[in-house]
């Protein structure tokens, strides 16, 4: 789906614990704990934001101009349906764009010469950015999230991108229970993507705490890899989980499998002169050349 020039994403500024972003025709100011420096733009530019989300006195939006119930934007060729939520989210994490690009590259590089398509498992899959990137590259994808509403949104995004008929399994389930069932069924995947929350609940109220559950989750994921796996891509937004932390847990869970690990920060980027904004971390184990 082609998008109009004003339907893209851009980081406009950051500082004083906030970030100013453009999501298509709307500018949003939202909290960002890592932005400890001073903003580059004057206060007047921030005051012109379409909407502002704050946490003082409880989570709430204030609007200079009413936002529509939903609108669409494009990020690196992928189209997403957005809407404001009571948590300050809008339905996409633009800092994941570098991960989507890496998924595309790794799958595209492996699929040539293969008799069967690359199989990808996307866990904690949210609105489907990684699913769409993998499907665009020609993979068969299993998309899993505990939120029925988010899986429904991801399916809408697939339709916006013309991939509603792509080989994607849409699953609403608790990650741990699903991984255990897949192990019993003997299911295997060439690649696994996961972006676990700091704290989350499964569809039946199961509790997920990243401090205690991440390593066991990764061990289960490693057991589901095929004999010739492609990659495991882990990302998160938990402040204490640095790139080195992700590297350690990924290396420990993968064990002695051959491959290399890359890690780093996910960042939001803008135009010339706009400072990159750290917005999470990632680590990737892969067997790509």
SVG drawing of the C-alpha trace seen along z (x, -y; Angstrom):
<svg xmlns="http://www.w3.org/2000/svg" viewBox="-13 -29 43 63">
<polyline fill="none" stroke="black" stroke-width="0.4" points="0.0,0.0 1.5,-3.3 1.2,-6.2 1.0,-9.9 4.1,-12.0 2.7,-13.1 1.9,-9.6 5.4,-8.8 7.1,-8.8 9.8,-11.2 11.5,-12.0 11.3,-15.8 13.1,-16.4 13.7,-15.0 14.7,-16.3 13.6,-17.1 12.2,-13.6 10.0,-13.7 10.1,-13.0 8.3,-14.9 7.4,-12.7 5.4,-13.1 3.1,-10.2 1.8,-11.2 0.0,-14.5 0.0,-14.5 2.7,-15.4 2.7,-13.8 4.7,-14.6 5.2,-11.7 7.4,-10.8 10.8,-9.3 13.0,-8.7 16.2,-8.4 15.9,-12.0 17.8,-13.6 19.3,-16.4 17.7,-19.8 15.4,-19.9 16.8,-21.5 13.5,-23.0 12.0,-26.0 9.0,-25.5 6.7,-27.0 7.4,-23.9 6.5,-21.5 3.4,-23.6 2.1,-23.1 2.0,-19.3 -1.4,-17.8 -1.5,-15.9 0.5,-15.3 0.6,-12.3 1.5,-12.7 1.8,-10.5 1.5,-13.3 -1.7,-12.5 -2.4,-9.4 -2.0,-8.5 -3.9,-10.9 -3.8,-12.7 -4.3,-16.4 -5.3,-17.5 -4.5,-20.7 -6.4,-19.2 -8.6,-16.1 -7.0,-12.9 -9.1,-10.7 -10.2,-7.3 -7.5,-5.8 -5.1,-6.8 -2.5,-5.0 1.2,-5.7 4.1,-4.0 7.5,-3.2 10.1,-1.8 7.5,-0.5 5.3,1.1 1.8,-0.4 0.3,-0.5 -3.0,-1.5 -2.6,-3.8 -4.8,-5.0 -4.1,-6.6 -4.3,-4.4 -4.6,-4.9 -1.0,-3.7 0.4,-6.4 1.1,-3.9 -0.2,-4.3 0.2,-0.9 3.7,-0.8 7.3,-1.1 9.3,-2.9 12.6,-2.0 12.0,1.5 12.5,0.5 16.2,1.6 15.1,5.0 12.6,5.3 15.3,4.4 17.6,7.1 14.8,9.7 14.2,8.9 17.9,9.1 18.5,12.4 15.4,14.1 16.0,12.9 19.6,14.1 18.6,17.6 15.5,18.3 17.4,18.6 18.2,22.2 15.9,23.6 13.3,26.2 11.0,24.9 10.2,21.3 11.9,20.0 9.6,20.6 9.5,17.8 8.0,17.7 7.2,14.2 6.5,14.0 5.0,11.1 4.3,9.9 2.2,6.8 0.9,5.1 2.9,7.2 5.9,5.2 8.3,8.2 5.6,10.5 5.0,8.2 8.7,7.8 9.2,11.6 6.1,12.2 7.3,9.5 10.6,11.4 8.7,14.6 8.7,16.4 5.9,18.5 5.1,16.9 3.5,17.9 2.4,14.7 1.6,15.0 0.4,12.5 -1.6,12.9 -3.8,9.9 -6.7,10.8 -7.1,7.1 -3.5,6.7 -3.7,9.9 -6.8,8.4 -4.8,5.1 -1.9,7.1 -4.3,8.8 -5.7,5.4 -2.1,4.3 -1.5,7.3 -4.5,6.4 -3.2,2.8 0.0,4.2 -1.7,6.6 -0.5,9.7 -3.8,10.8 -3.5,14.0 0.1,14.6 1.0,17.8 0.6,16.4 -0.8,18.2 -2.5,15.9 -2.4,17.2 -3.8,15.7 -2.1,17.6 0.3,17.4 3.9,17.7 5.1,20.2 2.2,22.6 2.4,22.3 6.2,23.0 5.6,26.1 2.9,27.4 5.1,26.7 7.9,28.8 5.5,31.7 4.2,31.5 7.8,31.5 7.3,28.1 10.5,26.5 11.3,23.0 14.2,21.6 14.0,18.2 12.5,16.8 11.7,13.2 10.7,12.0 10.2,8.7 9.1,9.6 7.5,7.1 9.0,6.1 5.7,7.4 2.8,9.0 -0.2,11.2 -1.2,14.1 -4.7,14.5 -5.8,16.5 -4.0,14.2 -0.6,15.8 2.1,13.5 5.3,12.9 8.3,11.1 11.3,10.5 13.8,10.8 12.8,14.4 11.2,15.6 13.4,14.4 16.1,17.0 13.7,20.0 11.8,18.6 14.9,18.4 15.9,21.9 12.5,23.1 12.9,21.1 16.4,22.7 14.9,26.1 12.4,25.3 15.1,24.3 15.6,26.5 18.8,28.3 19.9,25.5 18.5,22.4 18.8,18.9 18.5,16.5 17.0,15.6 16.3,11.9 15.6,10.6 14.7,7.0 13.3,5.3 12.5,2.0 13.3,2.8 15.7,0.1 18.1,2.3 18.5,4.8 21.5,3.4 22.8,4.9 25.3,6.9 22.6,8.4 20.7,9.5 23.9,10.9 24.6,12.9 21.2,14.5 21.0,15.2 24.5,16.8 23.7,18.9 20.4,20.2 21.8,20.9 24.6,22.9 27.2,24.4 25.4,23.8 27.6,22.2 26.8,18.6 27.6,15.1 25.9,12.6 25.4,8.9 23.9,6.5 23.2,2.8 20.7,0.1 17.5,-0.5 17.2,-4.2 14.6,-6.6 16.0,-8.9 15.0,-12.1 16.2,-14.6 19.6,-16.4 20.5,-17.8 18.1,-15.7 19.8,-13.7 19.2,-9.9 17.1,-8.7 17.9,-5.4 14.7,-3.4 15.5,0.1 18.0,2.8 18.5,5.8 20.7,8.9 20.7,11.2 22.2,14.7 22.5,15.7 24.2,18.0 24.1,15.6 27.3,15.0"/>
</svg>
